[in-house]
Amino acid sequence: MSDQTLWTAVTLALLVAGVAPAVYLAARGSNVQRLIGLQLLSASGSLVLIGLSAIVNQSSYLIVPLVLAVLGATGTLVYTRLLTPRIDSEEDAR
């Protein structure tokens, strides 16, 4: 089994086992489950992109997943900060 075939199998497994549940969590569920889904999607997406760069054997493609890993956590924090006043105002309205 060649290295390219192995990386292809690993990347497909990450797509099925990581990205699919993350999209489901981000699309449905409570606010906390959506945030968890976004964080899982960011981590799984980074791993899939690393696998794709190994498949095509281009180390220059590693820039995108490294930037996504840094911005994914930051984006989740910003999203949480922007969501917090909305949650508080919904609870006050009830």
C-alpha distance (Angstrom), angle and dihedral (degrees) to the residues before:
residue distance angle dihedral
M1 . . .
S2 3.78 . .
D3 3.77 125.4 .
Q4 3.79 91.9 -113.2
T5 3.80 91.9 55.3
L6 3.78 91.1 48.2
W7 3.82 92.8 50.8
T8 3.80 90.2 46.9
A9 3.80 91.1 53.8
V10 3.81 92.4 47.0
T11 3.81 92.2 48.4
L12 3.80 92.5 49.2
A13 3.80 90.0 49.0
L14 3.82 89.7 52.1
L15 3.78 90.4 50.0
V16 3.78 92.3 53.1
A17 3.80 99.1 37.1
G18 3.80 99.9 36.7
V19 3.77 113.6 22.6
A20 3.82 99.3 41.1
P21 3.85 95.9 56.0
A22 3.81 90.2 41.9
V23 3.80 92.2 55.1
Y24 3.80 90.1 47.2
L25 3.82 91.5 51.0
A26 3.80 92.7 45.6
A27 3.81 91.8 50.1
R28 3.80 99.2 44.7
G29 3.76 138.0 26.7
S30 3.75 137.8 47.9
N31 3.78 124.6 -35.9
V32 3.80 92.4 -95.0
Q33 3.81 92.0 50.2
R34 3.80 89.9 50.8
L35 3.79 91.3 52.8
I36 3.79 90.5 49.0
G37 3.80 89.1 49.3
L38 3.80 91.5 52.0
Q39 3.80 91.9 49.7
L40 3.81 91.7 47.3
L41 3.80 90.2 47.7
S42 3.79 90.8 52.5
A43 3.80 93.0 50.2
S44 3.81 94.1 43.3
G45 3.78 91.6 45.8
S46 3.79 90.9 53.1
L47 3.80 91.3 50.8
V48 3.80 92.2 47.8
L49 3.79 91.2 50.6
I50 3.81 90.4 49.5
G51 3.81 88.6 51.7
L52 3.81 91.2 49.4
S53 3.79 91.1 51.7
A54 3.81 89.0 52.1
I55 3.82 90.8 49.4
V56 3.81 93.4 55.0
N57 3.83 91.1 36.8
Q58 3.82 94.7 -128.6
S59 3.78 115.2 137.0
S60 3.81 90.7 -172.3
Y61 3.82 88.3 70.7
L62 3.82 89.5 67.5
I63 3.81 91.4 81.0
V64 3.81 93.6 77.7
P65 3.84 97.8 53.5
L66 3.81 91.4 44.9
V67 3.80 91.2 53.3
L68 3.82 90.2 44.2
A69 3.80 90.9 53.2
V70 3.81 91.4 54.2
L71 3.79 96.7 41.2
G72 3.81 94.1 42.1
A73 3.78 94.1 65.9
T74 3.79 91.7 41.2
G75 3.80 91.6 48.9
T76 3.78 91.4 51.4
L77 3.80 90.7 52.5
V78 3.81 91.7 49.2
Y79 3.80 91.1 47.2
T80 3.80 90.1 50.7
R81 3.79 91.5 49.2
L82 3.79 92.2 50.5
L83 3.80 92.0 45.7
T84 3.82 95.8 50.9
P85 3.84 99.0 75.6
R86 3.79 90.1 47.6
I87 3.80 92.0 53.8
D88 3.82 91.2 48.3
S89 3.80 93.0 49.7
E90 3.84 91.5 48.8
E91 3.80 90.8 53.4
D92 3.82 91.4 48.8
A93 3.81 90.9 50.8
R94 3.81 91.0 57.8
